[in-house]
Amino acid sequence: MKKILVLCTGNSCRSQIAEGYLRYFAGDKAEVYSTGIETHGVNPKAIEVMKRDGIDISGHTSNNIAEYMDIDFDYVITVCDNAKESCPYFPSHAIKLHHNFPDPAKATGTEEQVMEAFREVREMIRKYAQNFVNEYLKRYDVFK
């Protein structure tokens, strides 16, 4: 089973959404964790936007990268430029991947406009997670 770590700045939105989708698409092929350089708590709007897509992340916690230094990950995915640039040395042989997603927590406007920003980022992350699983996890099924 592969071990995947998703890293963001505050482990509140993008990394939580990515963790939810990676768990959903990977099923029993991977253990998925998310973490941040800081911990800001799981954003209630991230929970809501995922719930609307049928994925419950309400039990997720916001974790600091220091909690995972002893795990030998197969993949480390950074989902924002700040995390990629600010991440402390991570002792791992993991394949490191990066995709900078917009931060929906910085969206402004009406409640509907803010939720639309969350939906747009959710869809970007959903597609990324599905493609990641298809490319990095499912292609090895033929060797089982």
C-alpha positions in Angstrom: 0.0 0.0 0.0 1.4 3.4 -1.0 1.7 6.3 1.5 0.7 9.7 0.3 1.2 13.0 2.1 -0.5 16.2 0.9 1.2 19.4 2.1 -0.2 22.9 2.2 0.4 26.0 4.3 -2.3 25.8 6.9 -3.8 22.3 6.3 -7.3 23.9 6.3 -8.7 23.8 2.8 -6.8 22.6 -0.3 -4.8 19.8 1.4 -8.0 18.7 3.3 -10.0 18.6 0.0 -7.1 16.7 -1.7 -6.9 14.2 1.2 -10.6 13.6 0.9 -10.5 13.0 -2.9 -7.3 10.9 -2.8 -8.8 8.6 -0.2 -12.0 8.3 -2.2 -10.3 7.6 -5.5 -7.4 5.4 -4.1 -9.6 3.2 -1.9 -7.4 0.5 -0.4 -4.4 1.3 -2.6 -3.1 4.1 -0.4 -2.9 5.6 3.0 -3.5 9.3 2.6 -2.5 12.0 5.1 -2.6 15.8 4.9 -0.5 18.3 6.8 0.6 21.9 6.9 3.6 24.0 7.7 1.2 25.6 10.2 -2.2 24.4 11.5 -5.3 26.6 11.0 -8.1 24.0 11.6 -10.2 22.5 9.0 -12.2 25.2 7.2 -16.0 24.8 7.6 -16.5 25.9 4.0 -14.2 23.1 2.8 -16.2 20.6 4.9 -19.4 22.0 3.3 -18.3 22.0 -0.3 -17.0 18.4 0.1 -20.2 17.3 1.7 -22.1 18.6 -1.3 -20.0 16.2 -3.4 -20.8 13.3 -1.1 -17.4 13.2 0.7 -17.3 13.7 4.5 -14.1 15.4 5.7 -15.7 16.6 8.9 -13.6 14.2 10.9 -10.3 15.4 9.5 -7.9 17.2 11.7 -5.4 20.0 10.9 -1.9 18.6 11.5 1.6 20.0 11.5 4.3 18.5 9.3 6.4 17.6 12.3 3.9 14.9 13.2 4.8 12.9 10.0 8.6 13.1 9.9 9.0 9.4 10.8 6.8 8.1 8.0 8.4 7.0 4.8 6.0 8.4 2.2 5.9 7.2 -1.4 4.5 10.5 -2.6 4.6 14.0 -1.2 2.2 16.4 -3.0 2.4 20.1 -2.3 -0.8 22.0 -3.3 0.4 25.6 -2.9 3.6 27.5 -3.8 4.1 28.7 -0.2 4.3 25.1 1.1 6.7 24.1 -1.7 9.0 27.0 -1.0 8.7 26.9 2.8 8.7 23.2 3.6 11.5 22.2 5.9 13.7 19.4 4.8 11.6 16.3 4.6 13.7 13.1 5.0 12.1 10.9 2.5 12.7 9.1 -0.7 9.2 10.1 -1.8 8.4 11.2 -5.3 7.6 14.9 -4.9 4.9 16.5 -6.9 3.5 20.0 -7.0 0.4 21.8 -8.2 -0.4 25.3 -7.1 -4.2 25.6 -6.5 -5.8 28.9 -5.7 -6.7 29.4 -2.0 -10.5 29.5 -1.7 -10.1 30.8 1.9 -8.9 34.1 0.4 -12.1 34.5 -1.7 -14.1 37.7 -1.1 -17.6 38.8 -2.0 -21.0 37.5 -1.2 -21.5 34.2 0.5 -22.5 32.7 -2.8 -19.4 34.1 -4.5 -17.1 32.7 -1.8 -18.8 29.3 -2.1 -18.4 29.4 -5.8 -14.6 29.9 -5.3 -14.6 26.8 -3.1 -16.5 24.8 -5.7 -14.1 25.8 -8.4 -11.1 24.8 -6.4 -12.8 21.6 -5.3 -13.3 20.7 -8.9 -9.7 21.4 -9.8 -8.5 19.3 -6.9 -11.0 16.5 -7.7 -9.6 16.2 -11.3 -6.0 16.4 -10.1 -6.7 13.6 -7.5 -8.4 11.4 -10.0 -5.6 11.8 -12.5 -3.0 11.2 -9.8 -4.6 7.9 -8.8 -5.0 6.8 -12.4 -1.4 7.7 -13.2 0.5 6.7 -10.1 -1.6 4.0 -8.4 -3.8 2.2 -10.9 -1.1 1.6 -13.5 0.6 -0.9 -11.1 -2.5 -3.0 -10.9 -1.4 -5.1 -13.9 1.7 -6.2 -11.9 -0.3 -7.8 -9.1 
